């Protein structure tokens, strides 16, 4: 069996089994490509046609073992491979943190234009999980300092492995913190992808999500409790002219309901994704003041 033939067959098997594609691939064909290319260490920059070839029996056995795990047990492909790609970079990926899939990758690729003017000096990746967002920023902006924070020490252990993978120990730090509690610095850019799924919605998610840590999904009542706390505190950690980029996914409407006086800038993405807003420091200061903050 040749590469292209196997990918098409695997995509058909996934579709027939009702496999859910929500962890970095938008359809069963892309999911099959991800599994096959990742397992065989093929170059994602080249097309299927460029790499089309016959399989050896050992390769076919490896692929079939992974395919059965994906289809029968519904384990996300990134966890089966132990790696994921985000903003064009490879990262170690396992069940200590969510599979990276944020549309914020597109903003990183564009250098956050037109929001940012020039390279940020300091970036915070809040609720960092495996650290992919912050590390992708460090790779995109070679002079900036990046802090990765999360409440989960397991996720931070994974983030530290990814720091070492990319040789960024001199510019990237990982710190356990409940939002801003353990931080004392300030930043030009804060990137936050906090948990934003309500408990009621979590139990309705496809089987694939059961393999991800619940701590990374559960956003409290209506899915925006954590995002609300974050918005009320963020201005104190932003430098003048700084921006907060916040992902709330399908909970975006509920966030607007909680802050009806705030003019959220919801960002559009060419490659899919929604529910990501941008807020300036001055907006966050007004928001915090309206909530009874001392600022």
N, C-alpha and C positions, 0 to 999 in steps of 0.2 A: 504494500500500500504506500502511495506517495503522500507527501506532506499536504498538498492542497486537498486531495481526496479525503484524508483523515479529518482535516479541519471541518470540511463540509458535513461529513458523516457525524462527527461529534456535535456540531451545532444542531443537527436534526435530532439527535438523541436528547440533548438538553431541552430543546423546545418541546418534544413529546413528553418529557418528564415534568415539565412545568418549572424548570429551574428559574430562580429569580436573579436577574442581573441588576444589581444595585451597588456594587462594590468596585466601581471603576470602569466597568464595561456597560454599554448601553443596550446591548442585544446579544443573543446567543452566539452569533458568528464572532463578534469581537471577544466574547468570553472564551470561545474555543481557541482563537488565536492567542489570547493571553496565556492560556494554560499550556498550549503546545510550544509556543515560542519560549515561554519562561522555563518550562521543564527541559527543553533541549538547548537552552542558552543561545537561541538564535538572535540575530540582530533585528531589533524592532524598527530600525531605520530603513530596512530593506523590505520589499514587498514579498508576499507569499510566492509569487511567480519567480522572483530572483533566487529564492532559496528552496524551490520545489525539488524534492529528491525522494528516493526510497528510504524506508526505515529499516534498521536492523532489528532483529528479534528482541534484543535487550531494550532498545528504545521504545518499541511498541509495547512491551510489557510494562515499562515505567509509565507510559502515557495511559494505558488502560487502568492501572492501579489508581492513578490520580483521577481519571474520569469516573471511576466507580465511587470514589470518595466524594467527588463533587456532586454527582447525580443522586446517589443513594442516601448519603448522609447530609447533603446540602452544606458542606463546609466551604466557605468562601475560597476562591482560587488563590488569592494572595496568601492565605494561611497555609494552604497545601504546598505552595512554592516556598514559603518563608521569605518572600520578597514582594515588593510592590514598586511601581514607578509613579512619581509625582513631580510635576513640572519638569519632566525630562530627565529626572535623576532616579537612580535605584536606591531603595531603602529596605532595611530589614523590617519584616512585618510578621507579627504573630498576635495571639489573642490577648496580650497584655494591653493592647490599645486598639482602637477602631482601625479598620482598613482605610488608608488615606483616599479621599475621593472629593475633596472640596473644590468648588469652582474658583476658589481664591488662587489656585495654580495659574489661571489665566491672567490674573492681576499681577502676579509675580513676574510672569514672562514679559509683560508689557512695561515693567518697571513702575507700576502703579500710576502711569500717566492717565489723565492729566492731573491727578490729585496731588502727586508729589512733584516738587521742583528740585531736581538733583537727587543725589544719593542720601538716604537716611543715615544718620550717625549711630542711632541706637534703635533696635527693634525688639519688641516683646511679643512672643508667641504664647498667649494665655490659653490654658486648657490644651496644652500642646500634644497630648497623647504621645505618639512615637516621635514627635519633633519634626515631621516632614515640612510643615509650613515655614517654621522659623529657619530650618536648615536650608530650604530652597531659597529663602531670602539671603542668607549668608553667602550662598553660592552665586546669587544674582548680583549682590552688592559686595564686592570683595574687600571693602574697607569698613563695613559696618559691624558693630557689636550686637550680638543677639542673645537674649535671655529666653530660655524655655521654662515654663512653669506648669505644674499640674498638681492636683491634690493626690493623685495616685503615684505611689513610689514605684509600683511595678511598671507603669507607663514611663516613668522617668528613667528607669533602668534601660528600657528599650531605647528611649531617646539618647541616652549616653552612648549606647552601642552605635547608634547612627551618627552621633558626633564623631566618634572614633573612625567609623567607616569612611567618612569624608575628610578626615584629618583636620577638623575645625576646632580642636581643643583650645586653641589660643584666642578664638573670638566668640565662641558659643559656650554658654553655661546652662546647666539644668538645675532647677531649684524647686523643691516641694513647697507649694503655697496654695492656700485656699483663696482664689482670685488674687487680690493685691496684698493680702495680709502680711506676707514675709518680704515684701519688696520695699526698697527705699530709693530706687533710682527713678529717672524720668526718661521718656522715649519720644522719638519723632514719629513712630508708627507703632500702634498696638493692633495685633491681629488676634482675633478671638473666634474660635469655633467651639463654643461650649455645648454641653448636652442640651438638646431642645425638643425632645420627644416626651409627651405626657405619659404617665403610667398606663392610662387606658389605651393609648396608641401602641405602646411597646408590646402588649400581649397580642396585638393584631398584626404585628410585623411578620413578614415571611420567615421561614425556618432559618435561613442563612444568618439572620441577625442574632439568633440565640448563641452563636459562637463568639460574639463580641461582648466585651465587658459592659454590664448594665450601667455601671457608673458613667460610662462615656455617652450613654444615650438618654438617661433619665433627667429631663429638665424641670421636674417638679410639676405642680398643677398648671395645666394649660401649656406646658412645655417651655415657659419663658421666665421662670423664677430666677434662674441663674443669670440669664441675660439682663433681667431688670436690675439685679444687684450690681452687675458689672457696669451698666450704664450710669448708675448713680455714683460710682467711685472713680470712673476712668479719667475724668478731667484732672485729678490730682497727680496723675502719672504721665500726663502728656506735656511735652514742651510746647511753647508758643508756635502756632502754625501746624501742630501735629494733628494726626488723624487716627480715628479708631475705625477699623474694618471689622464688622461683626456679622457672623453667619447665624441665621436663625431658621433657615430652610422654610418648611411649610408652616412654621409658627409665626411667620412675619406679620400676618394680620392681627394676631393676638398681641404682639408687641406694640403695634400701632395703637391698639385699643387701650393699652395701659399708659401710653404717653401721647395723648391726642394733641398736645400742643407742640410736639416735636416734628420738624420737617425732615423725615428720613429720606436720604438719597439712596434709592434702591438701584443697584448696579445691574447692567445688562451684560450677558456673556454670549460670545459668538459660538462657543462650543457646548452650550447647554449648562443648565444650572440657574438657580434663582435663590431669593431669600438672603442676599448679602447686601448690607447697607454700609454706608460711609458717613461718619459724623465728625465734624470739626471740634477742636477743643472748646471753642467759644460756645458751640451748641451744647456740649456736655456740661459746661459750667452753668449755663442757664437751666438745663434739666436738673442738675443737682440742687441748684438754688430753689427751684420750684418744689423739690421733694423735701425741703427743710434742711439742706446741707448748710454747713457754715461757710462754704465757698461762694 
